[in-house]
Amino acid sequence: MYDKDAIYKQSLVKIPRPEFVVLYNGEATFPSEMTLKLSDAFKEAPPEYHSFGSYLELTVRVLNINEGQNADIVKQSEELFGYVRVVSMIRANVNAGMLLTEAVTKAVTECINQGILAEFLRENSKEVINMLTEEWNLERALIVIGEEKLVIGREKGREEAVDLLLPIANDLRAGFSFATIAEKYQVSVSYVEKVHATLERLLQDS
């Protein structure tokens, strides 16, 4: 129970031990489990800061929840198990040559028939299909963009800007102009136009 007077106490106030877990279900090769640390993303501090000897740290447990990975954990949640099955079915349908919308619709229908998240999917099938179709298009877009090496950093002789692809794609979907996005991320307008063209092509293909 929360102690409303805790902020006034001078003694150490004990809090519940936090745990941070990330669930991975992408298509790239990924281990069953791994640990990520916030400090891995830190830039080297200037020499004058080294004497402080302390910094913020966060350790996150990342679990691969693709079908066949960490099944004992996935089965503990009916919702998580159902989500994993839906995603697996969609990928199988796409790999079989179906267009994206058809693949998602068929997967949702099969899950309902098999009793997987049946009640939820019956009541929200339209919203779920729209959400999964949009999510899949964005994932495919990032893969294609990466394969085509539309890397902003190429202009500066490095490939460090791949992490900008997702926020740029999100800003495009939000309706920001090419010039605004280019200025925001310090990239060329032509690069933003290439990202936009790739997204549009993928949406038309789905």
PAZAPA-4460 file (N, C-alpha, C; in steps of 0.05 Angstrom, whole numbers, plus 32768, in hexadecimal, padded with zeros to 4 digits):
% residues 206
    n_x    n_y    n_z   ca_x   ca_y   ca_z    c_x    c_y    c_z   seq   type   mol
   8011   7FE8   8000   8000   8000   8000   8012   8019   8000     1      M     A
   800A   802D   7FF1   8019   8046   7FEF   8018   8056   8008     2      Y     A
   802F   805E   8012   8030   806E   802A   8032   808C   8022     3      D     A
   801C   809A   8026   801C   80B6   801D   802E   80C8   802C     4      K     A
   8038   80BF   8043   804A   80CF   8054   8068   80C9   804E     5      D     A
   806D   80B6   803B   8088   80AD   8035   809A   80C4   802D     6      A     A
   808F   80D8   801F   80A0   80EE   8014   80AB   80FF   802B     7      I     A
   80A0   80FD   8043   80A9   810D   8059   80BD   80FE   806B     8      Y     A
   80C1   80E5   8066   80D3   80D5   8077   80F0   80D9   806F     9      K     A
   8101   80D8   8083   811E   80DC   807F   812C   80C1   807B    10      Q     A
   8120   80AC   8085   812C   8091   8082   8127   8086   8066    11      S     A
   8136   8073   805E   8134   8067   8044   8119   8059   8041    12      L     A
   810A   8060   802C   80F0   8054   8027   80F4   803D   8012    13      V     A
   80EC   8025   801A   80EF   800E   8008   80D9   800F   7FF3    14      K     A
   80E0   8007   7FDB   80CC   8006   7FC5   80CD   7FEA   7FB8    15      I     A
   80B8   7FE2   7FAA   80B9   7FC8   7F9D   80CF   7FC7   7F88    16      P     A
   80DB   7FAF   7F86   80F1   7FAC   7F73   80E6   7FAC   7F56    17      R     A
   80EF   7FBF   7F46   80E4   7FC1   7F2A   80F2   7FAD   7F18    18      P     A
   80E3   7FA3   7F04   80EE   7F91   7EF0   80E5   7F9B   7ED5    19      E     A
   80F8   7F9C   7EC2   80F2   7FA6   7EA7   80F6   7F90   7E93    20      F     A
   80E1   7F8A   7E84   80E1   7F75   7E70   80D7   7F80   7E55    21      V     A
   80E5   7F79   7E40   80DD   7F80   7E25   80D8   7F66   7E16    22      V     A
   80C1   7F65   7E08   80BA   7F4E   7DF8   80C0   7F53   7DDA    23      L     A
   80D0   7F42   7DCE   80D8   7F45   7DB2   80C9   7F31   7DA1    24      Y     A
   80BD   7F3B   7D8B   80B0   7F28   7D78   80B6   7F30   7D5B    25      N     A
   80CC   7F3D   7D57   80D4   7F45   7D3B   80DD   7F2D   7D2B    26      G     A
   80E4   7F32   7D12   80EC   7F1C   7D00   810A   7F18   7CFE    27      E     A
   8119   7F2B   7D08   8137   7F28   7D07   8140   7F12   7D1A    28      A     A
   8157   7F07   7D14   8163   7EF2   7D25   8168   7EFE   7D41    29      T     A
   815D   7EF0   7D56   815F   7EFB   7D71   8161   7EE4   7D84    30      F     A
   8172   7EE6   7D99   8174   7ED0   7DAC   815A   7ECD   7DBD    31      P     A
   8158   7EB6   7DCA   8141   7EB1   7DDB   813E   7EC5   7DF1    32      S     A
   8155   7ECE   7DFC   8155   7EE2   7E11   816F   7EF1   7E11    33      E     A
   816E   7F0A   7E18   8186   7F1A   7E1B   8182   7F31   7E2F    34      M     A
   8197   7F3D   7E37   8195   7F53   7E4A   81A0   7F6C   7E3D    35      T     A
   8191   7F82   7E40   819A   7F9C   7E35   819F   7FAF   7E4D    36      L     A
   81B3   7FBF   7E4A   81B8   7FD3   7E5F   81B7   7FEF   7E53    37      K     A
   81AC   8001   7E62   81AA   801D   7E59   81C6   8028   7E54    38      L     A
   81D9   8021   7E65   81F4   802B   7E63   8202   8024   7E48    39      S     A
   81F8   8010   7E3A   8203   8008   7E20   81FF   801F   7E0C    40      D     A
   81EB   8030   7E11   81E6   8046   7DFE   81F3   8060   7E06    41      A     A
   8202   8060   7E1D   820E   8079   7E26   8226   8080   7E15    42      F     A
   8229   8099   7E0F   8242   80A3   7E02   8258   80A5   7E18    43      K     A
   8270   80A3   7E0F   8286   80A6   7E22   8286   80C1   7E2F    44      E     A
   8286   80C1   7E49   8285   80DB   7E58   82A0   80E9   7E56    45      A     A
   82A1   8103   7E57   82BA   8112   7E58   82CB   810A   7E70    46      P     A
   82E5   810C   7E6E   82F6   8103   7E84   82EF   8110   7E9F    47      P     A
   82E6   8129   7E9F   82E1   8136   7EB8   82CA   812A   7EC8    48      E     A
   82B9   8119   7EB9   82A2   810D   7EC7   82A9   80F1   7ED2    49      Y     A
   82BF   80E6   7ECA   82C6   80CB   7ED3   82C9   80C9   7EF1    50      H     A
   82D2   80DE   7EFD   82D6   80DD   7F1A   82BD   80DA   7F2B    51      S     A
   82A6   80E0   7F1E   828D   80DD   7F2D   8287   80C0   7F34    52      F     A
   828E   80AE   7F22   828C   8092   7F27   8270   8086   7F29    53      G     A
   825C   8094   7F1F   8241   8089   7F20   8230   8093   7F09    54      S     A
   821D   8083   7F01   820B   808B   7EEB   81F2   807A   7EED    55      Y     A
   81DD   8083   7EDF   81C4   8075   7EDF   81C7   805B   7ECF    56      L     A
   81BB   8046   7ED9   81BB   802C   7ECB   819F   8020   7ECB    57      E     A
   8199   8012   7EB6   8180   8003   7EB3   8185   7FEA   7EA4    58      L     A
   817D   7FD3   7EB0   8181   7FBA   7EA3   8166   7FAE   7E9B    59      T     A
   8164   7FA6   7E82   814A   7F9D   7E77   814E   7F80   7E6D    60      V     A
   813B   7F6F   7E74   813A   7F54   7E6A   812A   7F53   7E50    61      R     A
   8135   7F49   7E3B   8127   7F48   7E21   8121   7F2B   7E1A    62      V     A
   8108   7F25   7E16   80FF   7F09   7E10   80F4   7F07   7DF4    63      L     A
   80FE   7EF4   7DE5   80F4   7EEE   7DCB   80DA   7EDF   7DCD    64      N     A
   80C3   7EEA   7DC4   80A9   7EDC   7DC7   809F   7ED2   7DAC    65      I     A
   80B0   7ED0   7D98   80A7   7EC4   7D7F   80A0   7EA7   7D84    66      N     A
   808F   7E9C   7D74   8085   7E81   7D78   809C   7E6D   7D7A    67      E     A
   809C   7E5D   7D8F   80B2   7E4A   7D94   80C7   7E54   7DA7    68      G     A
   80C5   7E6E   7DAF   80D8   7E7A   7DC1   80CA   7E81   7DDC    69      Q     A
   80D7   7E79   7DF2   80CD   7E7F   7E0D   80AF   7E78   7E0F    70      N     A
   80A8   7E60   7E05   808C   7E57   7E06   8081   7E55   7E22    71      A     A
   8092   7E4E   7E35   8088   7E4B   7E51   807F   7E66   7E5C    72      D     A
   808C   7E7C   7E53   8084   7E97   7E5C   806C   7EA0   7E4D    73      I     A
   806C   7E9C   7E32   8056   7EA6   7E21   803B   7E99   7E2A    74      V     A
   803C   7E7F   7E31   8023   7E71   7E38   8017   7E7A   7E52    75      K     A
   8026   7E89   7E62   801B   7E92   7E7B   8007   7EA8   7E78    76      Q     A
   8006   7EB4   7E60   7FF2   7ECA   7E5A   7FE2   7EC2   7E42    77      S     A
   7FC8   7EC0   7E45   7FB7   7EB9   7E2E   7FB9   7ECE   7E18    78      E     A
   7FBA   7EE7   7E20   7FBB   7EFD   7E0D   7FD5   7EFD   7DFD    79      E     A
   7FEC   7EF8   7E0C   8006   7EF7   7DFF   8008   7EE0   7DEC    80      L     A
   7FFE   7EC9   7DF5   7FFE   7EB1   7DE4   7FEE   7EB5   7DCB    81      F     A
   7FD7   7EC2   7DCE   7FC6   7EC7   7DB7   7FD3   7EDB   7DA3    82      G     A
   7FE0   7EEF   7DAE   7FEE   7F02   7D9D   8004   7EF5   7D8D    83      Y     A
   8014   7EE4   7D9A   8029   7ED5   7D8C   801E   7EC4   7D76    84      V     A
   8008   7EB7   7D7B   7FFC   7EA5   7D67   7FF2   7EB6   7D4F    85      R     A
   7FE5   7ECC   7D54   7FDB   7EDD   7D3E   7FF3   7EE7   7D2D    86      V     A
   8008   7EF0   7D39   801F   7EF9   7D2A   802B   7EE3   7D1A    87      V     A
   802D   7ECB   7D26   8039   7EB4   7D18   8028   7EAD   7CFF    88      S     A
   800E   7EAE   7D02   7FFC   7EA7   7CEC   7FFE   7EBC   7CD6    89      M     A
   8000   7ED6   7CDD   8002   7EEB   7CC9   801C   7EE7   7CB9    90      I     A
   8032   7EE1   7CC6   804B   7EDD   7CB8   804A   7EC5   7CA6    91      R     A
   803D   7EB0   7CAF   803A   7E98   7C9E   8029   7E9E   7C85    92      A     A
   8014   7EAE   7C89   8003   7EB5   7C72   8012   7EC7   7C5E    93      N     A
   8021   7EDA   7C69   8031   7EEC   7C57   8045   7EDC   7C48    94      V     A
   8053   7ECA   7C56   8068   7EBA   7C49   805C   7EA7   7C34    95      N     A
   8041   7EA1   7C37   8034   7E90   7C23   802B   7EA0   7C0B    96      A     A
   802F   7EBA   7C0B   802A   7ECB   7BF3   8011   7EDC   7BF6    97      G     A
   8004   7EDC   7C0D   7FEC   7EED   7C10   7FF3   7F0A   7C12    98      M     A
   7FE1   7F1C   7C09   7FE4   7F39   7C0F   7FE0   7F3D   7C2C    99      L     A
   7FEB   7F53   7C36   7FEC   7F57   7C53   7FD0   7F58   7C60   100      L     A
   7FBD   7F67   7C55   7FA3   7F69   7C60   7F95   7F4E   7C61   101      T     A
   7F98   7F3E   7C4C   7F8D   7F23   7C4A   7F99   7F11   7C5F   102      E     A
   7FB4   7F14   7C62   7FC2   7F03   7C75   7FB9   7F08   7C92   103      A     A
   7FB6   7F22   7C99   7FAD   7F29   7CB4   7F91   7F21   7CB9   104      V     A
   7F7F   7F25   7CA5   7F63   7F1E   7CA8   7F60   7F00   7CAC   105      T     A
   7F6E   7EF1   7C9C   7F6C   7ED3   7C9F   7F76   7ECA   7CBA   106      K     A
   7F8C   7ED6   7CC3   7F97   7ECE   7CDD   7F84   7ED4   7CF4   107      A     A
   7F77   7EEB   7CF3   7F64   7EF2   7D08   7F4C   7EDE   7D07   108      V     A
   7F42   7ED8   7CEF   7F2C   7EC5   7CEC   7F33   7EAA   7CF7   109      T     A
   7F4B   7EA0   7CF0   7F54   7E86   7CFA   7F57   7E85   7D18   110      E     A
   7F60   7E9B   7D24   7F63   7E9C   7D41   7F47   7E9A   7D4E   111      C     A
   7F34   7EA8   7D43   7F18   7EA7   7D4E   7F0D   7E8B   7D4C   112      I     A
   7F11   7E7E   7D35   7F08   7E62   7D31   7F15   7E4F   7D44   113      N     A
   7F2F   7E54   7D4B   7F3D   7E42   7D5D   7F3A   7E49   7D7A   114      Q     A
   7F2B   7E5E   7D80   7F26   7E66   7D9C   7F3D   7E76   7DA8   115      G     A
   7F4E   7E81   7D97   7F65   7E91   7DA1   7F5D   7EAF   7DA2   116      I     A
   7F5B   7EB9   7DBA   7F51   7ED5   7DBE   7F37   7EDA   7DAF   117      L     A
   7F27   7EC5   7DAE   7F0F   7EC6   7D9D   7EFC   7EDD   7DA4   118      A     A
   7EF5   7EE0   7DBD   7EE2   7EF4   7DC5   7EEC   7F10   7DBE   119      E     A
   7F06   7F15   7DC5   7F11   7F2F   7DBF   7F12   7F35   7DA2   120      F     A
   7F1B   7F21   7D92   7F1D   7F25   7D75   7F02   7F29   7D68   121      L     A
   7EEE   7F1B   7D72   7ED3   7F1F   7D66   7EC9   7F3B   7D6A   122      R     A
   7ECE   7F46   7D82   7EC4   7F60   7D89   7ED5   7F77   7D7D   123      E     A
   7EEE   7F71   7D77   7F00   7F86   7D6E   7F0F   7F7F   7D54   124      N     A
   7F04   7F6D   7D44   7F13   7F63   7D2D   7F1B   7F7A   7D1A   125      S     A
   7F0A   7F8D   7D14   7F10   7FA2   7D02   7F28   7FB3   7D0C   126      K     A
   7F27   7FBA   7D26   7F3D   7FCA   7D31   7F57   7FBA   7D32   127      E     A
   7F55   7FA1   7D38   7F6D   7F90   7D3A   7F7A   7F8D   7D1E   128      V     A
   7F69   7F88   7D0A   7F73   7F85   7CEF   7F81   7F9F   7CE5   129      I     A
   7F74   7FB6   7CEB   7F80   7FCF   7CE3   7F9A   7FD4   7CF1   130      N     A
   7F9B   7FCE   7D0B   7FB3   7FD3   7D1B   7FCA   7FC1   7D11   131      M     A
   7FC5   7FA7   7D0E   7FDA   7F95   7D06   7FE3   7F9B   7CE9   132      L     A
   7FD1   7FA3   7CD8   7FD9   7FA9   7CBC   7FEC   7FC1   7CBC   133      T     A
   7FE5   7FD6   7CCC   7FF6   7FEE   7CCD   8011   7FE8   7CDA   134      E     A
   8010   7FD8   7CEF   8029   7FD1   7CFD   803B   7FC1   7CEB   135      E     A
   8030   7FAF   7CDC   8040   7F9E   7CCA   804C   7FAE   7CB3   136      W     A
   803C   7FC1   7CA8   8047   7FD2   7C93   805F   7FE2   7C9C   137      N     A
   805E   7FED   7CB5   8074   7FFC   7CBF   808D   7FEB   7CC3   138      L     A
   8089   7FD2   7CCD   809F   7FC0   7CD1   80AC   7FB9   7CB6   139      E     A
   809B   7FB3   7CA2   80A6   7FAD   7C87   80B4   7FC5   7C7C   140      R     A
   80A9   7FDC   7C80   80B6   7FF4   7C76   80D2   7FF8   7C80   141      A     A
   80D6   7FF4   7C9A   80F0   7FF7   7CA6   8104   7FE2   7C9C   142      L     A
   80FA   7FCA   7C97   810B   7FB5   7C8D   8114   7FBC   7C70   143      I     A
   8101   7FC4   7C60   8107   7FCB   7C44   811A   7FE3   7C43   144      V     A
   8114   7FF7   7C53   8126   800F   7C53   8142   8007   7C5B   145      I     A
   8144   7FF5   7C6F   815F   7FEC   7C77   816D   7FDD   7C61   146      G     A
   815E   7FCC   7C53   8169   7FBC   7C3E   8173   7FCE   7C27   147      E     A
   8164   7FE3   7C21   816B   7FF6   7C0C   8181   8009   7C15   148      E     A
   8189   8007   7C2E   819E   8018   7C39   8198   8036   7C36   149      K     A
   817F   803D   7C3C   8178   8059   7C3C   8181   8065   7C57   150      L     A
   819A   8067   7C5A   81A6   806F   7C74   81AE   808C   7C72   151      V     A
   81A3   809C   7C83   81A8   80B9   7C83   81C6   80BE   7C86   152      I     A
   81D3   80AF   7C97   81EF   80B4   7C9D   8201   80AF   7C85   153      G     A
   81F7   80A4   7C70   8208   809F   7C58   8214   80B9   7C4F   154      R     A
   8205   80CF   7C51   820F   80E9   7C48   8227   80F2   7C58   155      E     A
   8229   80E8   7C71   823F   80F0   7C82   8254   80DA   7C85   156      K     A
   8251   80C4   7C75   8264   80AF   7C75   8260   809C   7C8C   157      G     A
   8248   809A   7C98   8243   8087   7CAD   8227   807D   7CAC   158      R     A
   8221   8067   7CBA   8206   805B   7CB9   81FB   8059   7CD5   159      E     A
   81F8   8070   7CE2   81EF   8071   7CFD   81D2   807A   7D00   160      E     A
   81C5   8080   7CE9   81AB   808C   7CEA   8194   8079   7CE6   161      A     A
   8199   805F   7CE6   8184   804C   7CE2   816F   804F   7CF8   162      V     A
   8177   8056   7D10   8165   8059   7D27   8150   806F   7D22   163      D     A
   8155   8081   7D0E   8143   8096   7D09   812C   808E   7CF7   164      L     A
   812E   8076   7CEB   811A   806E   7CD8   80FE   806C   7CE4   165      L     A
   80FC   8061   7CFC   80E2   805E   7D09   80D6   8079   7D10   166      L     A
   80E4   808B   7D1E   80D8   80A5   7D24   80D1   80B5   7D0B   167      P     A
   80E1   80B3   7CF6   80DA   80C1   7CDD   80C1   80B5   7CD1   168      I     A
   80BF   809B   7CD1   80A7   808E   7CC6   808E   8096   7CD6   169      A     A
   8091   8097   7CF0   807A   80A0   7D01   8072   80BD   7CFC   170      N     A
   8086   80CE   7CF8   8080   80EA   7CF1   8072   80ED   7CD6   171      D     A
   807A   80DC   7CC3   806D   80DD   7CA9   8050   80D4   7CAC   172      L     A
   804B   80C0   7CBC   8030   80B7   7CC0   801F   80CB   7CCF   173      R     A
   802C   80DC   7CDF   801E   80F1   7CEE   8019   8109   7CDD   174      A     A
   8024   810A   7CC5   801D   8120   7CB3   8030   8137   7CB2   175      G     A
   8048   8135   7CBF   805B   814B   7CBE   8067   814D   7CA2   176      F     A
   806F   8165   7C9A   807A   816A   7C7F   8096   815E   7C7D   177      S     A
   809F   8159   7C65   80BA   814F   7C60   80CE   8162   7C6C   178      F     A
   80CA   817C   7C67   80DE   8190   7C70   80DF   8191   7C8E   179      A     A
   80C8   818F   7C9C   80C8   818F   7CB9   80D7   8177   7CC4   180      T     A
   80D2   8160   7CB9   80DF   8148   7CC2   80FD   8149   7CBD   181      I     A
   8104   8152   7CA6   8121   8154   7C9F   812F   8167   7CB2   182      A     A
   8123   817D   7CB9   812F   8190   7CCC   8131   8184   7CE8   183      E     A
   811C   8176   7CF0   811A   816A   7D0B   8131   8156   7D0F   184      K     A
   8136   8145   7CFB   814A   8130   7CFE   8165   8136   7CF1   185      Y     A
   8167   814E   7CE6   8180   8157   7CD9   8188   8144   7CC3   186      Q     A
   8175   813E   7CB1   817A   812D   7C9A   8171   813C   7C81   187      V     A
   8177   8131   7C6A   816F   813F   7C51   8151   813A   7C4B   188      S     A
   8145   814C   7C3D   8129   8149   7C35   8126   8131   7C22   189      V     A
   813A   812D   7C11   8139   8117   7BFE   8138   80FC   7C0D   190      S     A
   8146   80FA   7C24   8145   80E1   7C33   8128   80DC   7C3E   191      Y     A
   811C   80F2   7C48   8101   80EF   7C53   80EE   80E7   7C3D   192      V     A
   80F2   80F2   7C25   80E1   80EB   7C0E   80E4   80CD   7C07   193      E     A
   80FD   80C3   7C09   8102   80A6   7C03   80F3   8095   7C18   194      K     A
   80F5   809D   7C31   80E7   808D   7C46   80C9   808D   7C40   195      V     A
   80BE   80A5   7C39   80A1   80A8   7C33   809A   8096   7C1C   196      H     A
   80AA   8097   7C07   80A3   8087   7BEF   80A3   8069   7BF5   197      A     A
   80B5   8060   7C06   80B6   8044   7C0D   809E   803C   7C1D   198      T     A
   8096   804D   7C30   807E   8048   7C40   8065   8046   7C2E   199      L     A
   8063   8059   7C1C   804C   8059   7C0A   804B   8040   7BF9   200      E     A
   8062   8038   7BEF   8062   8020   7BDE   8059   8007   7BEE   201      R     A
   8062   8005   7C07   805B   7FEE   7C17   803D   7FEE   7C1E   202      L     A
   8032   8005   7C23   8016   8008   7C29   8005   7FFF   7C10   203      L     A
   800E   8007   7BF9   8000   7FFF   7BE0   8001   7FE2   7BDA   204      Q     A
   8017   7FD5   7BE2   801B   7FB9   7BDD   800B   7FA7   7BF0   205      D     A
   8003   7FB3   7C08   7FF6   7FA3   7C1C   7FD8   7F9E   7C15   206      S     A
***
